[in-house]
Amino acid sequence: MIASVFEKANVQQKKGQGRQTNGGFAQDPFEFYRQSSSKYDIPTMLMALSAVVMKADGKVLKAELDYVKQFFSQQLGNQFSSRHLQVLKQFLDSDNIPLNEICTDIRNRMPSEVRVQLVHYLFGIAKADGNVAESEMTSIQNIAKLLGVSQQEFVSLKNMFYRDVNSDYRILGVESDASNDEVKKAYRKMAITHHPDKVASMGEEYQKGAQEKFMKIQEAYENIKKTRGFK
């Protein structure tokens, strides 16, 4: 599904190439998004979200840029070009990213499991330098809310990247005082909901993210089982 969306985006990009000037883009990112990208241009939408997280802590690091480049290289293959990086720079240089409109577009066009994977991807950007700053966490939480990702899903993802003593429970969506049966039930529900087969038709990086999330769910469950001593 996501590959199909990217293909539509590529067609739209080709149609919009005549609007470029001197190899660059419109000065106002809001107008660039509205006029040049169109609502079908998924790569531009994701570049915008990436930029919001990358500059949330006031600095853009090479590790973050490399993470973004790897993701888009996997998604677009040989269609990935310097133009995509120019789009990213346009958003990085601006304080006027139309975040609400972009998130509304994505929310209307992508199913919930894809939107959850997008939030997972954004956490990956924030964690690329080995640490998720509070400002990055706040930005991702805001994006998740705008994308319609539930608070429980967000907390589960957050605790895969930003851990404390109760993270294993939060990954499964239960409290630390939940009974063993409640833990087992929560694990089964999460395992079914987030099984990698749910995104089997998506790009390689999305599948990788889904597999990582699934493994974190299994790991959290095994940690709780070991701590409590049940099978």
ChimeraX attribute file (.defattr): number of C-alpha atoms within 10 A of each C-alpha:
attribute: neighborCount
match mode: 1-to-1
recipient: residues
	/A:1	14
	/A:2	16
	/A:3	14
	/A:4	12
	/A:5	16
	/A:6	19
	/A:7	18
	/A:8	14
	/A:9	20
	/A:10	19
	/A:11	12
	/A:12	18
	/A:13	19
	/A:14	9
	/A:15	12
	/A:16	14
	/A:17	13
	/A:18	9
	/A:19	13
	/A:20	12
	/A:21	9
	/A:22	5
	/A:23	9
	/A:24	12
	/A:25	18
	/A:26	15
	/A:27	10
	/A:28	15
	/A:29	22
	/A:30	17
	/A:31	14
	/A:32	19
	/A:33	22
	/A:34	14
	/A:35	13
	/A:36	22
	/A:37	21
	/A:38	17
	/A:39	19
	/A:40	20
	/A:41	21
	/A:42	23
	/A:43	23
	/A:44	24
	/A:45	23
	/A:46	20
	/A:47	21
	/A:48	25
	/A:49	24
	/A:50	24
	/A:51	25
	/A:52	22
	/A:53	24
	/A:54	23
	/A:55	19
	/A:56	18
	/A:57	16
	/A:58	10
	/A:59	8
	/A:60	14
	/A:61	14
	/A:62	11
	/A:63	15
	/A:64	21
	/A:65	18
	/A:66	12
	/A:67	18
	/A:68	24
	/A:69	16
	/A:70	13
	/A:71	18
	/A:72	20
	/A:73	15
	/A:74	15
	/A:75	20
	/A:76	16
	/A:77	11
	/A:78	8
	/A:79	14
	/A:80	16
	/A:81	13
	/A:82	9
	/A:83	14
	/A:84	16
	/A:85	17
	/A:86	15
	/A:87	22
	/A:88	22
	/A:89	14
	/A:90	21
	/A:91	26
	/A:92	21
	/A:93	12
	/A:94	14
	/A:95	10
	/A:96	11
	/A:97	21
	/A:98	17
	/A:99	17
	/A:100	12
	/A:101	16
	/A:102	22
	/A:103	22
	/A:104	14
	/A:105	18
	/A:106	21
	/A:107	17
	/A:108	11
	/A:109	15
	/A:110	15
	/A:111	11
	/A:112	15
	/A:113	14
	/A:114	20
	/A:115	19
	/A:116	23
	/A:117	21
	/A:118	22
	/A:119	22
	/A:120	23
	/A:121	21
	/A:122	26
	/A:123	23
	/A:124	18
	/A:125	26
	/A:126	27
	/A:127	18
	/A:128	19
	/A:129	13
	/A:130	11
	/A:131	12
	/A:132	18
	/A:133	13
	/A:134	12
	/A:135	15
	/A:136	23
	/A:137	19
	/A:138	13
	/A:139	19
	/A:140	24
	/A:141	19
	/A:142	14
	/A:143	22
	/A:144	22
	/A:145	14
	/A:146	18
	/A:147	23
	/A:148	16
	/A:149	20
	/A:150	14
	/A:151	13
	/A:152	14
	/A:153	17
	/A:154	20
	/A:155	17
	/A:156	23
	/A:157	23
	/A:158	21
	/A:159	18
	/A:160	20
	/A:161	18
	/A:162	16
	/A:163	12
	/A:164	10
	/A:165	8
	/A:166	14
	/A:167	22
	/A:168	25
	/A:169	23
	/A:170	23
	/A:171	29
	/A:172	28
	/A:173	20
	/A:174	20
	/A:175	15
	/A:176	14
	/A:177	9
	/A:178	12
	/A:179	11
	/A:180	15
	/A:181	9
	/A:182	13
	/A:183	21
	/A:184	17
	/A:185	14
	/A:186	18
	/A:187	22
	/A:188	15
	/A:189	13
	/A:190	19
	/A:191	17
	/A:192	12
	/A:193	13
	/A:194	19
	/A:195	16
	/A:196	20
	/A:197	13
	/A:198	14
	/A:199	21
	/A:200	13
	/A:201	14
	/A:202	18
	/A:203	19
	/A:204	15
	/A:205	17
	/A:206	23
	/A:207	18
	/A:208	15
	/A:209	19
	/A:210	25
	/A:211	17
	/A:212	15
	/A:213	22
	/A:214	19
	/A:215	16
	/A:216	20
	/A:217	25
	/A:218	18
	/A:219	14
	/A:220	21
	/A:221	21
	/A:222	16
	/A:223	14
	/A:224	18
	/A:225	15
	/A:226	11
	/A:227	9
	/A:228	10
	/A:229	9
	/A:230	9
	/A:231	8
